[in-house]
Amino acid sequence: MTRVIAVANQKGGVAKTTTVHSLGCALSELGRNVLLVDLDPQACLTYSLGVDPDELEISIHDMFVRRVSAGEVRIKVPGVDRLELLPATIDLAGSEVQLLTRTGREHALSSALAEILAEYNYVLIDCPPSLGVLTINGLTAASEVLIPLQCEALSHRGVGQLLETIGDVRAFSNPNLEVRGVIATMYDDRTRHARSILESVQDRYGLKVLDPPVRKSIRFAEAPQLGKSILNHARSSQGAQAYRQLAKTIDVDGSAVEFGG
């Protein structure tokens, strides 16, 4: 059965794209067939995978607006076996406006994925930094949610809002959606503040924090410019090893953790 995992947090700069990219590469290293979905009009995932959004003839925008099939839109990720992408361009910002007028708009992504879903072990969805219709589409299409969390106060505040949105999605469009857990990103365990943020997320929301945390590293900033993941750019770095271990944890243990009792 294909596992569809949305990576979501409405706060920008918390390593959503890095997490999708790195986990996708790590799962492909485990021999899994993986599809990455770039739902962000900024197309950062597409760019970081070595694909120039400005040179694409079709993208997810065409899938939503012109009803082009997902099979036609998907492309192979350069240099990585078993990894494919539904790419984004800036046109996706216009798709969001048009989706708002469509009946059943929250199901646009899940409907488009249906024809190719069985070809993959995993589909990882990079949701935009907002709680708009594109993120709702990602959550409606998913079976699980991963929440990247930068361990500082403002990121912590956004978790409650995201969980409210997930609750709404469960009520209206996807009752089977589960929260898989939190991934601590840009983590600095030398500070008491970072550790206390993780503890409070666990205590307040009942969320599982997946181990290991992903520590800060300049390697994460370097990799996208090269069109590579940290697993290819700095294979033996702590960041690469962390995402490999997280991928193994996710792959072995499919049990989700519910929130709110």
C-alpha positions in Angstrom: 0.0 0.0 0.0 1.3 3.4 -0.9 2.0 5.7 2.0 1.2 9.4 1.3 2.9 11.7 3.7 2.4 15.5 3.8 5.1 17.6 5.3 3.5 20.7 6.7 4.0 23.7 8.8 2.6 27.1 7.9 5.7 28.9 9.3 8.3 29.3 6.6 12.0 28.5 7.1 11.5 25.4 9.2 13.1 23.0 6.6 10.0 21.5 5.1 11.5 21.4 1.6 14.8 20.0 3.0 12.9 17.4 4.9 10.9 16.2 1.8 14.0 16.2 -0.4 16.2 14.4 2.1 13.7 11.8 3.2 12.8 11.1 -0.4 16.4 10.5 -1.3 16.9 8.4 1.9 13.9 6.2 1.1 15.0 5.7 -2.4 18.4 4.5 -1.1 16.4 1.9 0.8 15.0 0.7 -2.5 11.6 2.4 -2.3 9.9 4.0 -5.2 9.2 7.6 -4.2 7.2 10.5 -5.7 7.8 14.0 -4.5 5.1 16.6 -4.9 6.0 20.3 -4.9 2.8 22.2 -3.8 4.7 25.5 -3.2 4.4 28.2 -5.9 7.9 29.2 -4.9 9.1 25.9 -6.4 11.9 25.5 -4.0 11.7 21.7 -4.0 11.7 21.6 -7.8 14.8 23.9 -7.9 16.7 22.1 -5.2 16.3 18.8 -7.1 18.2 20.3 -10.0 15.2 21.2 -12.2 14.8 24.8 -13.4 11.1 25.7 -12.9 11.4 28.4 -15.6 12.3 25.8 -18.3 9.3 23.5 -17.6 6.6 23.2 -20.2 4.0 21.7 -17.8 3.8 21.5 -14.1 1.3 20.8 -11.3 -0.5 24.0 -12.4 -1.5 22.3 -15.6 -2.6 19.2 -13.6 -5.0 21.4 -11.6 -6.2 23.9 -14.2 -6.0 22.1 -17.5 -6.6 18.6 -16.1 -3.3 17.3 -17.6 -2.7 13.8 -16.1 -0.2 13.3 -13.3 1.6 10.8 -15.5 2.3 13.5 -18.1 3.5 16.0 -15.5 5.9 13.9 -13.5 9.6 13.8 -14.2 12.5 11.8 -13.1 14.8 13.4 -10.6 18.2 13.9 -12.2 20.9 11.6 -10.8 18.7 9.7 -8.3 17.2 6.3 -8.9 13.6 5.5 -7.9 12.8 9.2 -7.3 10.3 11.2 -9.4 8.8 14.6 -9.0 5.5 16.5 -9.7 7.2 19.9 -10.2 5.9 23.3 -9.4 6.3 26.7 -11.1 5.2 30.2 -10.1 2.0 29.5 -12.1 0.8 27.4 -9.1 -0.1 30.7 -7.4 -2.8 31.2 -10.1 -4.0 27.6 -9.6 -4.8 28.4 -6.0 -7.1 31.2 -7.1 -8.8 29.0 -9.6 -9.2 26.0 -7.3 -11.2 28.2 -4.9 -14.0 28.3 -7.5 -14.1 24.5 -8.1 -16.5 22.1 -6.5 -14.6 19.5 -4.5 -11.5 21.7 -4.7 -9.8 20.0 -1.7 -9.7 16.7 -3.5 -8.0 18.0 -6.7 -4.6 16.5 -5.7 -5.9 13.2 -4.4 -7.9 12.7 -7.6 -4.9 13.5 -9.8 -2.7 11.1 -7.9 -5.1 8.2 -8.1 -4.0 7.0 -11.5 -0.3 6.7 -10.6 -0.4 6.1 -6.8 0.1 2.3 -7.1 3.5 2.8 -8.8 5.1 4.2 -5.6 5.9 3.0 -2.1 5.9 6.6 -0.8 4.5 9.9 -1.9 5.9 12.9 0.0 4.1 16.2 -0.3 5.9 19.5 0.3 3.1 21.8 1.5 3.5 25.6 1.1 4.0 27.8 4.2 0.3 28.7 4.6 -2.9 27.0 5.5 -4.6 27.8 2.2 -6.3 25.6 -0.4 -3.0 24.0 -1.6 -2.1 22.9 1.9 -5.6 21.6 2.3 -5.2 19.6 -0.9 -2.0 18.1 0.4 -3.5 17.2 3.7 -6.6 15.7 2.0 -4.4 13.6 -0.2 -2.2 12.3 2.6 -2.6 9.5 5.0 0.0 10.9 7.4 1.5 14.3 8.4 5.1 15.0 9.4 5.7 18.4 11.1 9.2 19.9 10.8 9.7 22.1 13.8 12.5 24.6 14.3 13.0 24.6 18.0 12.2 28.2 18.8 9.1 29.9 20.2 7.4 31.2 17.0 7.5 27.8 15.4 6.1 26.3 18.5 3.1 28.7 18.4 2.2 27.6 14.9 1.8 23.9 15.8 -1.5 24.5 17.5 -2.9 26.3 14.4 -1.7 23.5 12.1 -3.3 20.9 14.3 -6.6 22.8 14.2 -6.4 22.8 10.4 -5.6 19.0 10.5 -8.7 18.6 12.7 -10.8 20.4 10.2 -9.5 18.3 7.3 -10.3 15.1 9.3 -13.8 16.4 9.9 -14.6 17.4 6.4 -12.4 15.7 3.8 -10.0 13.1 5.2 -11.1 11.3 8.3 -8.2 8.9 8.2 -5.5 11.5 8.4 -3.0 10.9 11.2 -0.1 12.9 12.6 3.0 10.8 12.3 5.1 13.1 14.5 7.4 16.0 14.7 10.9 16.3 13.2 13.2 18.7 15.1 15.1 20.7 12.5 18.0 23.2 12.8 18.4 21.7 16.2 21.0 22.9 18.7 21.1 20.7 21.7 23.6 23.0 23.5 20.7 25.3 24.3 18.2 24.7 27.1 15.6 26.6 25.0 15.7 24.1 22.1 15.2 21.1 24.5 12.4 22.9 26.4 10.5 23.6 23.1 10.5 19.9 22.2 9.4 18.9 25.6 6.5 21.4 25.6 5.4 20.2 22.2 5.2 16.7 23.5 3.4 17.7 26.7 1.0 20.2 25.3 -0.1 18.5 22.1 0.8 14.8 22.7 2.9 14.7 19.6 5.7 12.2 19.2 9.1 13.6 18.4 11.0 11.4 16.0 14.6 10.7 16.6 17.2 11.8 15.8 16.9 15.6 15.7 18.4 17.2 12.6 21.2 19.6 13.7 22.2 22.8 12.2 24.7 22.6 9.4 26.0 24.8 6.6 25.8 21.7 4.3 22.0 22.2 4.1 22.4 25.6 2.6 25.0 24.5 0.1 23.2 21.4 -1.3 20.2 23.1 -3.1 22.5 25.4 -5.1 24.1 22.2 -6.5 20.7 20.6 -7.2 21.5 17.9 -4.7 20.3 16.6 -1.4 22.6 16.6 1.6 22.7 12.8 1.2 24.5 13.3 -2.1 26.4 16.5 -1.2 27.7 15.5 2.2 27.1 11.8 2.5 28.8 11.3 5.9 27.6 14.5 7.5 25.5 14.5 10.7 22.5 15.9 8.7 22.7 13.2 6.1 22.9 10.5 8.7 20.0 11.9 10.7 17.7 11.8 7.6 18.8 8.3 6.8 17.9 7.2 10.3 14.5 9.1 10.2 13.7 7.4 6.8 14.4 4.0 8.4 12.2 4.8 11.3 9.4 5.9 9.1 9.8 2.9 6.8 9.9 0.3 9.6 7.2 1.8 11.8 4.1 2.9 10.0 2.1 3.5 13.1 0.7 7.1 13.4 0.3 9.1 16.5 -3.0 10.8 17.1 -3.3 14.2 18.7 -5.9 15.6 21.0 -6.6 12.4 22.9 
